[in-house]
């Protein structure tokens, strides 16, 4: 009954159901935050984000009530990617028994609030291309075109890369013989973060498909926030900087003094898959500009020493938006 009422009066809030999706997202994340905070239980954290994606995308499709091919395909593709991620992350956190990101945050309310607010923003912004297409009645009349097929192709490449990366790393880590080794198998020999490449490619793909209705819906231009925010998050905040940089200390504490990691980094692109023989011979400027090899990804022992000698302070580590953007 609630959904029918919202559908009959959709223009009271907004034509693309952004307000409804935003309110649903806030509600889901707030309830999950309360549960995790008071119960000190973090197993559902990433699962709640993935299911939040699915709920608001399916809700916008139902409320839009056009069920045109573009909307259905984009919704299905996005939901499939979130279902895989939800299953993978739930399996991983259940196997570990906890989410180590919250070992200290459980005692600091502000940190937990920041995390859950960031997660809600992440879910909403990244869903924008799907929400706009599902709620655009003018766009329903636009026939499928090159942008749709190119976008779905890009999504396919991204999905294969993410699934391949995650399952390869999962199998690698489940083998006790690989303990203390850098994973260089299969796609990990071409990219240090194939799962991040896949995540970025998938949302660029869905955005490209949404471009098909730009002529009839100027507001859809804001959907570019989805792939841009995903890239910003993974490349500059809680993605690679959180996984590399100071986090690489564990490799430099090994007997080889970090040589294993240095060799891997020298031959392997951070995000975009590139054959090692090509990557290691690229000029440094191309590695930075084209392959996103940023200085902040490098481990700097001198900074680690300064930090260890400094008086205790509030942690300045970036709060990850979701462990879905952490390496498996």
C-alpha positions in Angstrom: 0.0 0.0 0.0 2.8 2.4 0.8 4.5 1.8 -2.5 1.2 2.3 -4.4 0.7 5.6 -2.5 4.2 6.8 -3.3 3.7 5.8 -7.0 0.4 7.7 -7.3 2.0 10.9 -5.8 5.6 10.5 -7.0 5.8 14.1 -8.1 5.3 15.3 -4.5 8.8 14.2 -3.6 10.7 14.0 -6.9 10.3 12.5 -10.3 13.3 10.1 -10.1 12.5 8.8 -6.6 15.8 10.2 -5.3 14.1 11.4 -2.1 12.4 8.1 -1.5 15.7 6.2 -2.1 17.6 8.6 0.1 15.1 8.2 3.0 15.2 4.4 2.6 19.0 4.5 2.7 19.1 6.6 5.8 16.6 4.3 7.5 18.4 1.1 6.6 21.8 2.5 7.6 20.5 4.0 10.8 18.9 0.8 12.0 22.0 -1.2 11.2 24.2 1.3 12.9 22.1 1.1 16.1 22.3 -2.7 16.0 26.0 -2.8 15.4 26.8 -0.1 18.0 24.7 -1.4 20.9 25.4 -5.1 20.2 29.0 -4.6 19.3 28.3 -6.7 16.3 29.9 -5.8 12.9 29.3 -8.9 10.8 26.4 -7.3 8.9 28.2 -4.0 8.1 29.1 -4.7 4.5 26.1 -6.9 3.9 23.9 -4.0 4.9 25.5 -1.8 2.3 25.1 -4.4 -0.5 21.5 -5.1 0.4 20.8 -1.4 0.6 21.9 -1.0 -3.0 19.6 -3.8 -4.1 16.6 -2.5 -2.2 16.6 1.0 -3.5 17.4 0.0 -7.1 14.6 -2.5 -7.1 12.3 0.0 -5.4 13.0 2.6 -8.0 12.3 0.1 -10.8 9.0 -0.9 -9.3 7.9 2.7 -8.6 9.0 3.8 -12.1 6.6 1.1 -13.5 8.0 1.3 -17.0 10.1 -1.8 -17.0 11.8 -0.7 -20.2 14.8 -2.8 -21.3 17.5 -0.3 -20.3 16.1 0.1 -16.8 15.6 -3.6 -16.2 19.1 -4.5 -17.6 20.9 -1.8 -15.6 19.0 -2.8 -12.4 19.8 -6.5 -12.9 23.5 -5.9 -13.6 23.9 -3.7 -10.6 22.0 -6.1 -8.3 24.1 -9.1 -9.6 27.3 -7.2 -8.7 26.0 -6.4 -5.2 24.8 -9.9 -4.6 28.2 -11.3 -5.4 29.9 -8.7 -3.2 27.4 -9.3 -0.3 28.0 -13.1 -0.4 31.8 -12.7 -0.6 32.1 -10.2 2.2 29.6 -12.0 4.4 31.6 -15.2 3.9 34.9 -13.5 4.7 33.8 -11.7 7.8 32.1 -14.9 9.2 35.3 -16.9 8.5 37.4 -14.2 10.3 34.8 -13.9 13.1 35.0 -10.1 13.1 35.7 -7.0 11.1 39.1 -5.7 12.2 38.3 -2.1 11.1 36.1 -1.7 14.2 38.4 -3.1 16.8 38.9 0.4 18.2 35.9 2.2 16.7 33.5 0.2 18.9 34.5 2.4 21.8 34.3 5.7 19.8 30.9 6.8 18.9 32.0 9.6 16.6 34.1 7.2 14.4 31.2 4.8 14.1 28.8 7.6 13.1 31.2 8.9 10.5 31.6 5.4 9.1 27.9 4.8 8.8 27.2 8.3 7.3 29.9 7.7 4.8 28.5 4.3 3.9 25.0 5.8 3.4 26.4 8.5 1.1 28.4 5.9 -0.8 25.3 3.7 -1.4 23.2 6.7 -2.6 25.7 8.4 -4.9 26.9 5.2 -6.6 23.3 4.2 -7.2 22.4 7.4 -9.1 22.6 6.1 -12.7 20.2 3.3 -11.9 17.8 5.5 -10.0 17.7 8.1 -12.7 17.0 5.7 -15.5 14.4 3.8 -13.5 12.5 7.0 -12.6 12.8 8.8 -16.0 9.5 8.3 -17.9 10.7 10.3 -20.9 13.8 8.1 -21.1 11.6 5.0 -21.4 10.8 6.0 -25.0 14.5 6.2 -26.0 15.5 3.1 -27.9 18.6 1.1 -27.1 21.7 2.5 -28.7 25.4 2.3 -28.9 25.9 3.8 -25.4 23.9 1.0 -23.9 25.8 -1.8 -25.5 29.2 -0.2 -24.9 28.2 0.4 -21.3 27.1 -3.2 -20.7 30.3 -4.4 -22.3 32.3 -2.3 -19.9 30.3 -3.6 -17.0 30.9 -7.1 -18.2 34.7 -6.5 -18.3 34.5 -5.0 -14.8 32.4 -7.8 -13.4 34.7 -10.5 -14.8 37.7 -8.7 -13.4 36.2 -8.3 -9.9 35.0 -11.9 -9.6 38.2 -13.3 -11.1 40.3 -11.2 -8.7 38.3 -11.9 -5.6 38.0 -15.7 -6.1 41.7 -16.0 -7.1 42.8 -14.1 -4.0 40.4 -16.1 -1.8 41.8 -19.4 -3.1 45.4 -18.1 -2.8 44.9 -17.1 0.9 43.1 -20.4 1.8 46.2 -22.3 0.8 48.5 -22.3 3.8 51.5 -22.9 1.6 51.1 -19.3 0.4 51.4 -17.7 3.8 53.7 -14.7 3.7 53.7 -14.6 -0.1 52.5 -11.9 -2.5 49.7 -13.1 -4.7 50.9 -12.8 -8.3 48.6 -15.5 -9.8 46.5 -14.9 -12.8 45.0 -11.3 -12.9 47.1 -10.3 -9.9 50.2 -10.6 -12.0 48.8 -7.7 -14.1 47.2 -5.5 -11.5 47.7 -5.1 -7.7 44.0 -4.3 -7.3 42.0 -6.1 -9.9 38.9 -6.0 -7.7 39.1 -2.2 -7.6 39.5 -2.0 -11.4 36.4 -4.2 -11.7 34.4 -2.0 -9.3 35.3 1.2 -11.2 34.6 -0.4 -14.6 31.2 -1.7 -13.6 29.9 1.7 -12.5 31.4 3.5 -15.5 29.6 0.9 -17.6 26.2 1.6 -16.0 26.8 5.3 -16.3 27.6 5.0 -20.0 24.3 3.2 -20.5 22.5 6.0 -18.7 23.9 8.5 -21.2 21.4 7.2 -23.7 18.7 9.4 -22.1 20.8 12.5 -21.7 18.9 14.3 -24.5 15.6 14.0 -22.7 16.8 14.3 -19.1 19.5 16.9 -18.4 19.4 16.1 -14.7 20.9 12.7 -15.5 24.3 14.4 -15.9 24.6 14.2 -12.1 24.9 10.4 -12.4 28.5 10.8 -13.3 29.0 11.2 -9.5 28.7 7.4 -9.4 31.8 6.4 -11.2 33.8 9.5 -10.1 33.0 8.9 -6.4 33.9 5.3 -6.8 37.2 6.2 -8.3 37.9 8.9 -5.7 37.1 6.5 -2.9 39.3 3.7 -4.2 42.2 5.6 -5.6 42.5 8.4 -3.0 40.8 7.5 0.3 39.8 4.1 1.7 40.9 2.0 -1.2 44.6 1.7 -2.3 46.0 4.3 0.2 44.4 2.2 3.0 45.7 -1.1 1.5 49.2 0.2 0.6 51.3 3.0 2.0 51.8 2.5 5.8 49.8 -0.8 5.6 52.7 -2.3 3.7 54.8 -2.3 6.8 54.2 -6.1 7.2 56.1 -6.8 4.0 59.1 -4.6 5.1 59.3 -6.4 8.4 60.1 -9.7 6.7 63.7 -11.0 6.4 64.0 -9.8 2.8 63.3 -6.2 3.9 60.4 -5.7 1.6 62.2 -7.0 -1.6 59.3 -9.3 -2.4 56.8 -6.4 -2.4 59.2 -4.0 -4.2 59.6 -6.5 -7.1 55.9 -6.9 -7.3 55.2 -3.2 -7.3 57.9 -2.5 -9.9 56.3 -5.0 -12.3 52.6 -4.6 -11.6 50.2 -1.8 -12.3 48.2 -0.6 -9.3 44.8 -0.7 -11.0 44.5 -1.0 -14.7 45.7 -4.5 -15.8 48.9 -4.2 -17.8 51.3 -6.9 -18.9 54.4 -6.8 -16.5 56.8 -6.6 -19.4 55.1 -3.4 -20.5 54.5 -1.9 -17.1 58.0 -2.1 -15.8 59.4 -0.3 -18.9 56.9 2.5 -18.8 58.3 6.0 -17.9 57.4 7.1 -14.4 55.2 9.9 -15.6 53.1 7.4 -17.6 52.8 5.1 -14.6 51.5 8.0 -12.6 49.2 9.7 -15.2 47.9 6.6 -17.0 48.1 3.8 -14.5 47.5 5.9 -11.3 50.7 5.0 -9.6 50.5 7.7 -6.9 53.4 8.5 -4.5 51.1 8.0 -1.5 51.0 4.2 -2.3 54.7 3.9 -1.5 55.8 2.7 2.0 58.0 5.3 3.7 59.8 3.8 6.7 61.1 7.3 7.8 57.5 8.5 8.2 56.7 5.3 10.1 59.5 6.1 12.5 58.4 9.7 13.0 54.8 8.5 13.8 56.1 5.8 16.2 58.1 8.4 18.1 55.3 11.0 18.2 53.0 11.3 21.2 49.7 9.3 20.9 47.1 11.2 18.9 43.7 10.5 17.5 44.0 8.2 14.5 44.2 10.0 11.2 43.5 6.8 9.1 40.8 7.3 6.5 37.5 5.6 7.4 36.7 3.1 4.7 33.2 3.4 3.2 32.9 -0.3 3.0 35.1 -3.4 3.2 33.8 -4.0 -0.3 36.5 -1.6 -1.3 39.2 -3.4 0.7 41.4 -6.1 -0.9 40.4 -9.6 -0.3 
